Amino acid sequence: MISFADREYSDEEIYAILDEPIREWFKEKFGTFTPPQRYAVVEIHKGENVLISSPTGSGKTLSAFLAAINELVLLGKKEELEDKIYVLYVSPLRALNNDIRRNLEEPLREIREVAKTFGYELPEIRVAVRTSDTSSYEKQKMVKKPPHILITTPESLAIALNAPKFSQRLKTVKYVIVDEVHALAENKRGTHLALSLERLQNLAGDFVRIGLSATIHPLEEVAKFVFGFNEDGTPRSGLIVDVSFAKQTEIVVESVVEDLIYSPASELSEALYKRLDELIEQHKTTLIFTNTRSGAERVAYHLKKKYPKYAELIETHHSSLSRDVRLEVEEKLKRGELKAVVSSTSLELGIDIGSIDLVILIGSPKSVNRALQRIGRAGHRLHEISKGVILVLDRDDLVECTVLAHNARNRRLDRIKIPQNPLDVLVQHVLGMALERVWDIKEAYNLVRRSYPYRNLSFEDFMSVLHYLAGEYAGLEEKRVYAKVWLDEEEGKFGRRGKMTRAIYYMNTGTIPDEAKIEVFTLDRHFIGTVEEEFAERLMPGDIFVLSGRTYEFKKSRANRIYVQPKEGAKPTIPAWFSEMLPLSFDLALDVQRFRREVKNLLDNKRTKSFLMKKYQIDEKAAKAIMGYFREQARYSTVPDDEIILVEEVFDERRAKYFFHTLIGRRANEALSRAFAYLISKKKRCNVGIAISDNGFMLILPKEKVLSENEVKELFQVEDLRETLKRALDNTELLKRRFRHVANRGLLILRRYMGRKKSLSRQQLNAQTLLRLLKKNYPEFPLLKEVYREIMEDKMDIENAEIFLRWVREGKIKVVVEHNELPSPFAFNLEVIGASDVVLMEDRRELIKQLHSKIMRLIKEKALSN
């Protein structure tokens, strides 16, 4: 049974289980235990599985290690400490692994020193790191003399499980610590690890599982993810230690200018950097988060340019920088040599960066959990308050951040989503298992189902993976896809096949796809530049985008090249920064919808401003801006909320534009918009342009193909959204590129073979050939099923899109269709995404300003005519 830990142990009770050198060391070093330690240490000592959710700097890592170190010291004292791995620590970050080793070696050395004062010598407790950076020589040493504590990553653990000699060293593991669970659970690296842990359990027998996580919800599901399931399908028992509330958080939402509409871009920019300077000056060390890597570079550049005093005192930190550069920035931070660091997302995780006393978020972090995680980096110690300031730059951001900060203060968290049954990751592990020994099919199937992501895996899907690995799909061998296992269904057994299989597995295991830079050429083979793969995924024929300051129309793709045609003066349909944007969570989106209804019902109340300031803890400037925004929308059109979807029809010279105010987050909106666009294109026989945001989407049609009110409403009655979306994905760049990722993970297309790396271009060509073959001959092929599942469930959010449509069908939400002369104020940002040259912030602001002044004129005319 999984339950919440309700017993807080006293210092005396914890000291009672600790051996004397550890007890004395701890008293001298810390004096008293932190909340996670009070709840967890004794329970881990008793052999309970534990999930600890607590803020940065609360001592949760030591909570995890203390009971295990105590056991190792006791064994050492009795001269029973053997050359065995007792503790396995897994983290998604290689940089964090080296940190952990340093943070363990020092206390272990100090404990040995204390032991000497008691008159005895403790043997050395060895700690080692094993990742892809570890040399073969170091790995050999570990086989001969294994560390007592092994630190590794999910990928390296999977390979270690299949290393014939080293895997035997894992048989003695007694404790497994999984750190940064929040960074793993939501993606395939976490799925990969969940399967590795079940295979380890099969090898080593029961061990204590300890999960460490920052703010995450729902904790019961995350605990099941870490602990896994019993043979009978019930979750393994364990305790949840939730002390995320133990740290006080202060969150302020600020607008940097009085007027978010009419302040020119130059004034907004000036005000932003002036405010950043004030905040940096008032604090010792400030961490600034932007939502994109390019944003991080831009903010750091302008701060240094405007304020030369920061030339040596401000640095950037993001995933595109080299490891050495990132490490140097982290070290400078720890030493207190920097006034500020600007990061995209790379410093959200628990790398030890010393003492930060303020976190600034530029723009919405899009989820309550992410906001708390980022702001939690401030005030590193538990008794210190985590201070965060969110600076908003437009009115939608202001509304979103007001609700987000309110939810964060009240600990109303977003639910995380753990991938279900990814068949590509399963392929890797089934092959890994076949390399170990001959398996009974039912036994292997039951092992897989003990892991949370596969608890509901059907036997048919499991068998389809085995049939594929056994080479039973005709036509694949001609494409150089060979059998990797043998399968005997009568005997109910399978095992590995071929001498090269082990090498193939080692060289191609892992879940992170290779980063591809897509080359852009004109149709006459003239090279223009490159775009990121995530950007290329979005393209549809006819899309227009900007590269090197010029506009181009996307025509077709081949391998890792896309072909375009110059289109001077045409308006882009996809902004260049789109691929980096973080999506708004569905739960937070629904709360913004409710907030809209709350404000709408208060618009005529004189005390509304003071009510908003008090309830949502915003200043007068922010409250006035929100009220003004909602009043304009109400006077010009309808305020969409949790009971009303507004669909606006607006015509320009050549096009009919439909604005769908479906505030359900970008991922769910992408699922809906692609399905709707597909249905319209089939019915009207025309291309449909799409622009998507978190607050809704816009569909663009030729003017002669307008939709009637009935046709708009019929879209919401779509019978089978999944099937419609699946058809809409046909021949898209998204399907072609994601299929390569899935085919890589599922070992259908090898990244490395015979010691050589295959070019991404070659891989992409193979992927497109195989995709055509499989769609034609084997629509149920496991990796084909997986690519659709990954796109619809992980990249998009089809489940919540389906729930939303069900609410419309049940009449909980009403669809209102209006014809408007111009897009309403709530549609401005969508209009900008879909219609303007969105490369320059100034142009976007200018367009919104023009739209706003026209709307205000129309509202005045309307008022006068009434």
ROVEXTI-128607 format. One record per residue (C-alpha): residue in one letter; x, y, z. Coordinates in steps of 0.05 Angstrom, whole numbers, plus 32768, in hexadecimal, padded with zeros to 4 digits. Example, Ala and Ser with C-alpha at 12.3 -4.5 7.8 and 13.67 -1.06 7.14 Angstrom:
2
A80F67FA6809C S81117FEB808F 
# end
This chain:
866
M800080008000 I801880477FF1 S800A807A8027 F802180BE803D A805580BE8074 D803480DB80B2 R806980CD80E7 E809E810280F2 Y80D880E48119 S80FD810C814E D81488119814B E815180E68183 E812B80B0815E I815580BA811F Y819680BE8146 A8183807C8167 I818880568125 L81C98078810F D820D805C8121 E82378088814F P826880A6811B I822E80BA80EE R820780D4812A E824081008141 W8251811780FB F8209812B80EE K820281508131 E824181788123 K8230818780DB F81E5819480DC G81CD81928124 T8186817F8112 F815E815A80DD T8135817B80A5 P80EC81688098 P80FA81348060 Q812F8114808D R80FF811080C8 Y80CB80EB809E A80F880C08072 V813980A98093 V811B807880C5 E80E9805C8092 I8122804F805F H8149802E8098 K810C800080A3 G810E7FED8059 E80D280158041 N80CE80307FFA V80CA807C7FFF L80BA80B57FD0 I80D280F97FEA S80B581387FCC S80D781767FE9 P80F681B77FD3 T813F81C37FBF G816D81CB7FFA S814181A3802A G8173816A8034 K814C8136800C T818B81187FED L81A9810B8031 S816580EF8048 A816D80BB8011 F81B680AA801F L81B980AC806B A819A8068807C A81C380468045 I82058067805B N81F4805280A3 E81ED800A808C L8230800D8067 V8253802A80A4 L82367FF380D1 L824F7FBE80A0 G82937FE0809E K82977FE080E9 K82887F9680EC E82BB7F8B80B4 E82837F708088 L82847FA68052 E82907F808011 D82A47F947FCB K825B7F9B7FB6 I822D7FD17F9C Y81FC7FDE7FD4 V81DF80217FBE L81CB80377F78 Y81BC80807F6B V819C80937F28 S819580DB7F0F P818380F67ECA L81BC81287ECC R820581157EC3 A821981587EE0 L81F081497F1F N821281057F25 N825781247F2E D823981547F61 I821B811A7F89 R825D80F57F89 R828181327FA5 N8249813D7FD8 L825080F47FF0 E829B80ED7FF2 E82A481278022 P8272810F8058 L828D80C78051 R82D480E1805D E82BC810A8099 I829680CE80B7 R82D680A580B3 E82FB80DC80D8 V82C680DD810F A82CB80908114 K831580988125 T830280C28162 F82DB8085817A G831A805C8173 Y830D80348134 E831D803880EA L82E3803280B8 P82F180158073 E82E980468038 I82A28047801C R82AE804E7FD1 V8283807A7FA3 A828880777F57 V826480967F1B R8253806C7EDE T823880927EA1 S824880977E57 D828380C47E6B T82A3808D7E95 S82E0806F7E73 S82E580247E63 Y832080207E94 E82F5803C7ECD K82BD800C7EBB Q82ED7FD17EBD K83057FE77F02 M82BC7FE87F1A V82B37FA07F05 K82F07F8A7F2C K82E47FB77F68 P829D7FD37F68 P828B80127F8E H825C800C7FCA I823380467FAE L822A804A7F63 I8211808A7F42 T81F580847EFC T81C1809C7EC8 P818480767EAD E81A880677E6B S81E8804D7E8C L81BF80217EBB A819D80007E80 I81E17FF17E60 A81FE7FD97EA3 L81C57FA77EAA N81DD7F877E6A A82287F8A7E77 P82367F3F7E83 K82687F497EBC F82517F8B7EDA S82077F767EDD Q821C7F417F10 R82357F797F3C L81EF7F977F3E K81D27F587F5F T81E47F737FA4 V81BF7FB67FA0 K81977FC57FDF Y8183800D7FD4 V817080327F94 I816A807D7F96 V8148809F7F5A D815480EA7F5B E812F81217F34 V80F280F47F2A H80CB81307F10 A80FC81377ED5 L80F680ED7EC3 A80AE80D87ECF E809081007E95 N80BD80E67E5E K80D980A67E40 R811A80AA7E68 G80EE809C7EA5 T80CB80627E81 H810F80467E6F L8125804A7EB8 A80E4802C7ED2 L80F27FED7EA8 S813B7FEB7EBD L81267FEC7F06 E80F97FB07EFB R81317F8A7ED8 L815F7F9D7F11 Q812B7F827F43 N812B7F417F1B L81767F3D7F23 A81807F567F6A G813F7F457F8D D811A7F797FB7 F813E7FBB7FC5 V81287FFB7FE7 R8111802F7FB4 I811980787FC5 G80FE80AE7F96 L811280F77F9D S80E9812D7F7C A80DC81777F7B T8093818F7F7A I8069815C7F54 H802181447F52 P7FFD81147F5B L802F80F47F8B E800A80B27F8F E801580A67F45 V805E80BB7F49 A8068808B7F83 K804C80527F59 F807C80677F22 V80B880627F51 F80A380257F78 G80857FFB7F3F F80527FC37F46 N804D7F7D7F64 E80417F3F7F3A D7FF67F427F4B G7FF17F897F2D T7FEC7FAD7F70 P801C7FE87F7C R80587FD87FA7 S80507FF67FEC G807680348003 L807180788023 I806B80BD8006 V809080F4802C D807181358015 V809581708034 S8091819D7FF7 F806881CD8023 A80A181D58055 K80C1820E8030 Q80A18253802C T809982707FE7 E808D82B97FD5 I807582C67F8E V8068830A7F70 V804C83177F2B E8061835A7F0C S8054837F7ECC V809183A87EB9 V806783E07E99 E802584037EAA D800783F47E66 L801483B07E47 I7FF483C57E05 Y800C840A7DF3 S8052840A7E11 P808084067DD4 A80AD83C97DCF S80E983F67DDE E80C884107E1E L80B583C97E34 S80FB83B07E27 E811983EB7E4D A80EA83E07E88 L80F983957E8A Y8144839F7E8E K813D83D87EC0 R811383AB7EED L814483717EE5 D817D839F7EF8 E815783B77F37 L814883707F4D I818F83577F40 E81AC83927F67 Q817E83857FA3 H8195833C7FA9 K81D783177FB0 T81CB82E27F7A T819082DF7F49 L817A82A77F1C I815282BE7EDF F8129828C7EB6 T811282997E6F N80E982647E4B T8117825D7E10 R816282567E04 S816382917DD4 G813E82BA7E09 A817482AA7E3C E81AB82C17E0D R818583017DFB V817783157E44 A81BF830A7E59 Y81DA83307E1D H81AD836D7E28 L81BB836F7E73 K820683717E67 K81FF83A37E2F K81D283D37E56 Y81F783CB7E98 P824283C07E8B K824B83B47ED6 Y822F836E7EC9 A8261835C7E92 E828483277EBD L824B831B7EEF I821382FE7EC3 E821682BC7E9D T81E582907E76 H81D882467E82 H81B0821A7E51 S81B381D77E30 S81D181F07DEE L821182067E11 S824B81D57E18 R825181AD7E58 D829281D27E6B V827182167E65 R823681FF7E8F L826381E27EC5 E828C82227EC8 V824C824B7ED2 E8235821B7F09 E827882207F2D K8278826C7F29 L8231826C7F46 K8246823F7F80 R8281826C7F8F G825482A97F91 E827882CB7F58 L823A82DC7F2F K8202830E7F3A A81D282E97F0B V81CB82AE7EDD V819882AC7EA4 S817F82667E94 S814982467E68 T813882057E8B S817C81E57E9A L818281FF7EE2 E813C81E67EF7 L815B81A47F0E G818081997F4F I81C781A97F3B D81E781C97F79 I81EF82127F66 G81FA822F7FAB S81D282677FC7 I819E828C7F9C D817482C17FBE L814482D47F86 V812682B17F49 I810982DB7F11 L80DC82BB7EDC I80D582E37E9B G809082CF7E81 S806482957E99 P808782537EAB K804682327E92 S803D82037ECD V8037820B7F18 N806781D17F24 R809C81F27EF8 A809282357F1A L809B82177F5F Q80D781EF7F48 R80F9822C7F2B I80E9825A7F65 G80FD82237F95 R8145822D7F7D A8145826E7FA7 G8153826B7FF1 H817A822A7FED R817182188036 L812F82008051 H812282398082 E812F826E804C I80F5828A8024 S80F5827B7FDA K80EA82BE7FB8 G80D182C17F71 V80BC82FA7F42 I809682EC7F02 L809D83257ECF V806583257E9C L806983457E57 D802283407E3C R7FDA833B7E54 D7FD082F17E48 D801082E47E70 L7FF683117EA8 V7FB582EA7EAE E7FD882A77EAA C800E82B97EDD T7FDB82D77F0E V7FB782937F10 L7FF8826C7F10 A801582937F4B H7FD3828B7F71 N7FD4823F7F65 A801E823C7F79 R801082607FBB N7FD782307FC9 R7FFE81F27FB2 R7FCC81E27F7B L7FFB81B97F4F D7FF581A07F07 R7FEF81567EFC I802B81367ED9 K802081057EA0 I804980C57E9C P804E80A47E57 Q802780637E51 N804180247E2D P807680437E00 L808680087DD2 D80C980237DB9 V80E780237DFF L80C97FDE7E0A V80EE7FC47DCC Q81317FD97DEB H81237FB67E2C V81087F767E0F L81477F717DE5 G81717F827E23 M814D7F497E48 A815A7F197E0F L81A47F297E14 E81A47F137E5D R81867ECE7E54 V814E7EA57E36 W810B7EBE7E50 D80C77EA07E5A I80977ECE7E34 K80647ED47E6D E809C7EE17EA0 A80B97F197E76 Y80737F377E6A N80657F367EB5 L80A87F587EC4 V80987F907E93 R80547F9B7EB2 R80727FA57EF7 S808A7FEA7EDF Y805880237EE4 P805880397E9A Y80487FF17E82 R80187FDB7EB9 N7FDF7FD97E86 L80087FBE7E4B S7FDF7F8D7E21 F7FFC7F497E13 E7FEF7F567DC8 D801C7F947DC9 F80527F6E7DEF M804F7F357DBB S80507F667D81 V80937F807D9C L80AE7F397DA0 H80957F287D59 Y80B97F677D3F L80FA7F567D64 A80F67F0F7D4A G80F37F297D02 E80AC7F127CF3 Y80967F4D7CC9 A80A47F3D7C80 G80C77F717C56 L80F07F8F7C8F E812C7F637C82 E81347F827C3C K81397FC47C60 R81727FA97C8B V81477FA07CC9 Y815D7F5C7CE4 A81427F2F7D1B K81637F3B7D5F V81417F057D88 W81277EBE7D7C L80E07EAF7D91 D80BF7E6B7D9E E80767E777DAD E80667E2E7DB6 E809B7E277DED G808A7E6E7E05 K80D37E847E03 F81007EB97DE4 G814A7EC97DE4 R817F7EF17DBF R81947EE37D78 G81D27EF67D51 K82197F087D66 M82117F537D59 T81D27F5C7D84 R81F77F6F7DC4 A82217FA47D9F I81E27FC07D7E Y81C07FC57DC2 Y81FB7FE97DE3 M8204801A7DAB N81BB802C7DA2 T819B802A7DE6 G817E806A7E06 T814180957DFB I815B80DA7DE9 P815880E67D9D D819581027D7A E818E814D7D6F A8186815C7D25 K8194819D7D03 I8168819F7CC5 E818881BF7C88 V815D81EF7C60 F816581F27C14 T814082157BDC L812181E87BA7 D815D81F67B7A R818C81DA7BB0 H81A5821C7BCC F81B782157C16 I819782497C45 G81A482337C8C T818C82037CC1 V814F81FC7CF0 E814481D07D2D E8121818E7D23 E80EA81A27D53 F80DC81DE7D26 A80DC81B37CE7 E80A981847D07 R807581BB7D06 L807A81CA7CBC M804381BB7C8A P804781C97C3F G803682127C34 D805082297C78 I807A82687C76 F80B282777CA6 V80EE82A57CAE L813682907CA9 S817282C07CA5 G814282FB7CA3 R811C82E27C64 T80DA82BE7C5B Y80D482797C3C E809B82497C2C F80A482007C40 K809B81D07C05 K80B4818B7C17 S80E881637C3F R8119812C7C2F A8143810C7C66 N815F81447C91 R8154817A7C5D I811881A57C52 Y810B81C97C11 V80ED820F7C0D Q80DB82467BDC P80EC828F7BEA K80AC82B77BF8 E80BF83017BFD G808F832A7C27 A806382EF7C3B K804D82EB7C83 P806A82B17CAC T8039827C7CC5 I8069825F7CF9 P809382897D2A A80DC82777D2E W80DB826E7D7A F809F823E7D79 S80C681FE7D86 E80E382167DC8 M80A2822C7DE9 L808C82097E28 P804381F17E27 L800F82087E5A S7FF681CE7E85 F7FAE81B87E7B D7F9E81BF7EC6 L7FB782067EC8 A7F9282177E88 L7F5082017EA8 D7F5F822D7EE4 V7F6B82687EB6 Q7F2682597E96 R7F06825B7EDB F7F2A829C7EEB R7F0D82BA7EAB R7EC782AA7EC3 E7ED582C57F08 V7EEF83087EEC K7EB6830C7EB8 N7E8283067EEF L7EA4833E7F16 L7EAD83707EDD D7E75839E7EF5 N7E88839B7F3E K7EAA83D87F5B R7ED483AF7F8C T7EF083807F56 K7F3583A07F55 S7F3F839A7FA0 F7F2283537F9F L7F55833D7F69 M7F8F835F7F8E K7F7D833D7FCF K7F6C82F77FB6 Y7FA382F17F81 Q7FD7831D7FA5 I7FE3834A7F68 D7FF183947F69 E7FC183CA7F51 K7FE483D17F0D A7FD983867EFE A7F9183867F17 K7F8083C37EEC A7FA183A37EAE I7F7983627EB8 M7F3783887EC1 G7F4583B27E84 Y7F5483757E5A F7F1483517E6E R7EE8838F7E65 E7F0183997E1E Q7EF483507E0D A7EAE83537E2C R7E9C83947E08 Y7EB5837D7DC4 S7EA483337DC5 T7E9882F97DF6 V7EC682E67E30 P7ED6829B7E26 D7EDD82747E67 D7ED2822E7E84 E7E89822E7E6C I7E9082517E28 I7EBD82447DEC L7EBF82807DBE V7ECD82757D74 E7ED882B67D4E E7ED482BC7D03 V7EFC82F67CE6 F7F0883067C9D D7F42832A7C7D E7F4D83377C32 R7F5982EF7C1E R7F4D82C37C5A A7F1A82AC7C8D K7F3882A47CD2 Y7F18827D7D0A F7F3182897D51 F7F20824F7D80 H7F2682677DC9 T7F3382217DE5 L7F5E82317E21 I7F7981EA7E2D G7FC581F37E24 R7FEC81EE7DE3 R7FF481A27DE4 A7FA981957DE6 N7F9C81CE7DB6 E7FCD81B07D84 A7FA6816E7D85 L7F6481927D7A S7F7C81C47D46 R7F9E818F7D1A A7F6081637D1D F7F31819D7D0E A7F5D81B77CD5 Y7F5E81707CB7 L7F12816A7CB9 I7F0981AF7C9A S7F3D81A27C63 K7F1981627C4F K7ED581837C4F K7EE881C57C2D R7F2081A87C02 C7F5181DE7C14 N7F9181E87C3D V7F8582007C85 G7FB9822A7CA9 I7FC282207CF4 A7FDC824D7D2B I7FDE82327D72 S7FE7824F7DB7 D7FD782397DFE N7F9782617DFD G7F7B82477DBC F7F88823F7D72 M7F7982607D30 L7F65823D7CF0 I7F7082637CAF L7F4782547C70 P7F4082747C2B K7F0882A87C2E E7EDB82827BFF K7EDB82447C2D V7EBA82627C6A L7E9B82367CA0 S7E52823C7CB6 E7E4382407D00 N7E2A81F97CFD E7E6A81E07CDB V7E9382017D13 K7E6981E07D49 E7E6B819C7D26 L7EB7819B7D2D F7EAE81947D79 Q7E8381567D6D V7EBC812F7D4B E7EAE80E57D59 D7EF580C97D5F L7F2980FE7D6D R7F6380CC7D6F E7F5380AE7D2B T7F4880F37D0C L7F8A810D7D29 K7FAE80CE7D11 R7F9680DC7CCA A7FA981267CD1 L7FF081117CE3 D7FF980EB7CA2 N803481057C78 T8045813C7CAB E808D814D7CBC L807A813F7D04 L806980F67CF5 K80A880EC7CC9 R80D881097CFD R80B880EA7D3A F80B880A67D17 R810480AB7D11 H810980B77D5C V80DB807B7D6C A80FF804F7D38 N814280617D59 R8129804F7D9E G810780117D84 L81487FFA7D61 L81267FFA7D1D I8158802E7D04 L819C80297D25 R81C180697D37 R820380447D3C Y821880037D1B M825C7FDF7D18 G827C80187D3F R8264804C7D0C K823180837D16 K81FB80877CE1 S81EE80CE7CC8 L81AB80EC7CDE S819B80F97C95 R81A380AF7C85 Q8179809C7CC2 Q814280CC7CAD L814080B07C67 N813B80697C82 A810480807CB1 Q80DA809C7C79 T80E3805C7C4F L80D0802F7C8A L8095805C7C9E R807780547C58 L808280097C59 L80637FFF7C9E K8027802C7C92 K801780057C53 N80237FBE7C6C Y80217FBE7CB8 P7FF57FF57CD6 E7FF87FD17D1A F80457FCD7D1B P805B7FDE7D63 L808880197D52 L805480367D23 K802180327D5B E805480537D89 V8063808F7D5D Y801880A17D5A R801280967DA6 E805080C17DB4 I803880FB7D89 M7FF080F97DA1 E7FFB80EB7DEB D804181057DFC K804D813E7DCB M800481527DC6 D7FCF81477DFC I7F9881207DDA E7F7B81067E1B N7F6B814B7E36 A7F5381617DF1 E7F2281267DF2 I7F0A81397E38 F7EFF81807E21 L7ED6816A7DE5 R7EAD813C7E12 W7E9C81787E3E V7E83819D7DFF R7E5981607DEA E7E3C815A7E30 G7E2881A47E2E K7E5681B97E67 I7E7781E97E37 K7E5082117E03 V7E6E82247DBF V7E60826D7DAA V7E7082817D62 E7E7782CB7D52 H7E8982F27D13 N7EB6832C7D26 E7ED483647CFD L7F17835B7D21 P7F3283267D50 S7F1C83347D98 P7F5183497DCD F7F5683017DE6 A7F6982EC7D9F F7FA1831F7D94 N7FDA82F07DA4 L7FBF82BA7D76 E7FB782ED7D3E V800083017D49 I801982B97D47 G7FF282AB7D07 A7FF682EC7CE2 S803283187CEF D807C83177CE2 V808582FC7D28 V80D182FC7D25 L80D683407D47 M80B6834D7D8A E80AC83967D74 D808183807D39 R805683547D65 R804A838C7D97 E803C83BE7D5F L800783907D41 I7FE583867D84 K7FE683D17D90 Q7FC583DE7D4C L7F9083A87D58 H7F8283C47D9D S7F77840C7D87 K7F4883F37D4F I7F2183C97D82 M7F1B84037DB2 R7EFE842D7D79 L7ECB83F77D6A I7EB883F07DB3 K7EAD843C7DB7 E7E83843C7D77 K7E5A84027D93 A7E4E84277DD5 L7E3984677DB1 S7E0884427D83 N7DE884217DC1 
# end
